Amino acid sequence: MTTLATTPAHPLVEKHQTVLDEACEALATRSYYSRYPESPSPKIYGENAAAEGLAAYQKHLNAPYAALASQPSDGTEVGSEVSPYGPVLGVRYPRLDLDAALAAAQAAIPAWRDAGARVRAAVCVEIIERINARSFEMANAVMHTSGQPFVMSFQAGGPHAQDRALEAVVAGLVEMERIPASAIWEKPGRDAPLRMQKDYQVVPRGVAMVIGCNTFPTWNGYPGLFASLVTGNPVVVKPHPRAALPLAITVEIARDVLTENGFGAALVQLAAENDGDGLAKTLAERPEIAIIDYTGGPFFGAWLEQHGAASGQLVFTEKAGVNAVVIDSTDNLKGMLGNLAFSFTLYSGQMCTTPQNVYVQAQVPTDEGVLSFDEVADRLGAAVSRLTGDDAKAVELLGATVNPQVRSNASAHATIASEADGRVVLASREIVHPAYPDAVCRAPGLVALDASAEAVYTKEWFGPVAFLIKTASTDASLERLVSTVREHGAMTAAVYSSDETVLAQAREAATAAGVALSENLTSQVFVNQTAAFSDYHGTGANPAANASYTDAAFVANRFRVITSRRHI
């Protein structure tokens, strides 16, 4: 007997059966699958979808978020969001009464737990479907909290995040449905077999918390949110104080769907805060919190890991790293340069997957002849300049810088080069946004360094900063990749070589370092992009992250199995 066979009938199970089956198959085969179209075309989402989404976003501005008024609140409001493009959002959120909210979350567990895995998965799919229907509203919210350009906000903040959410749902479903609802156990005996009936119940760990980030509030927030929810855990969503609106919309939708289907709205709650309140630490120290998902800086991430280990919490973190590229040789110089230029430029390098350290040997064989290290550096700088030369077009790739630290990093190229005896190959250029004059937009800058300048390139310079690092050989480049990733972490690595032996060595290096590897990307796939259902985001095998979106380890530890047995 399987868990599905004992799951109570529910209309959403039938409604979303095909989606769940397709997504489970894609997860098993790691094949291409996308439930939610990434193009913001009116042919897909409707002729009026863009205008209606913008209007829905604008209704949130300079007003209380009334749809969350049913949450337990202390009667005050919070909100400190300012768009990286300039405007103050002015959205005010009810401040969560933590005692009442956590008690309500715990009270909502039994009905959600007893609904069964398949019902929970179907309810989660319904939530994601409704989020998808509001993708244009979400795109504007993501754009004006993260600084992403609009199309990227639509794609990464909308359909790509929704695909990741669905991936987490089916990953959890697969792990739960490995466990039968009951079994007849027979042990052979001398006179008669010993027979027992054993019943198995999947139970949640407890209240989960998702700590959102400023740059990718939905893409990074959804895996933990939906992995916990589908496995039976209520979730408190603690957004970054400068990027609360996208997750507020998400929580609103989730609460509506849960209520409509007879479950407690307290299964998903928003814990918004003012900038500087430190609510994440306060919540992490609550004994009710059993699971934490975190995306952000390494200092607080390390504290969460240490505190979680001491208090018995399950903590999943994605922190910082120094992503690496090794250039050995190439038979498509133009493609390599264009691919790397785009990877540096996208969202002004404000991605946890953007390459930072490019290790280049002194002489690089290419299809255009052997180039020196300096020639490779200059050609790459020229490729970035071509891509970002037109301000109006460049801002559609760059977006706006998200905080003062990014802007400081972008302005530091000359200082870095001077202190490290390097060379500014390309200074980060400030670009005027034609529609948002208050936005601070910066094109990537490149600094050439010697491999001896470890003090510079072994730390993360978040934003439009990349280093071209001269090494004695490709072997030395690979050694640098391994040592820096092992010590400082990385979410991505890449290699360019026309030699299969070198590619094999690069795979071995990436395996030793515990980082995912991209080989010879020269077309429309970039090292800082990962595809749901196929690519694992992070490995959990180096200091940049202790988790991976979405492997079995990310979901299976969020529930436990309770056995009841009796003699037959």
Secondary structure, DSSP 4 states (H G I P E B T S, - for coil): --HHHHSPP-HHHHHTHHHHHHHHHHHHHT----SS-----HHHH-TTHHHHHHHHHHHHTTSB-GGGTTS-EEEEEE---B-TTS-B---BEEEE-HHHHHHHHHHTHHHHHHT-HHHHHHHHHHHHHHHHHTHHHHHHHHHHHH---HHHHHHHHTHHHHHHHHHHHHHHHHHHTTS-SEEEEEE--SSS-EEEEEEEEEEE-SEEEEE--SS-TTTTTHHHHHHHHHTT--EEEE--TTS-HHHHHHHHHHHHHHHHTTS-GGGEEE----TT--HHHHHHTSTTEEEEEEES-HHHHHHHHHHHHHHT-EEEEE-----EEEE---S-HHHHHHHHHHHHHGGGG-STT---EEEEESEEEETTEEEEHHHHHHHHHHHHHHHH-SHHHHHHHH----SHHHHHHHT-HHHHHHHTT-EEEEPPPEE--SS-TT--EE--EEEEEETT-HHHHTS---SSEEEEEEESSHHHHHHHHHHHHHHH--S-EEEE-S-HHHHHHHHHHHHHHT--EEE---SS--TT---TTTS-B--SSBTTBS--BT-HHHHHTTEEEEEEEEE-
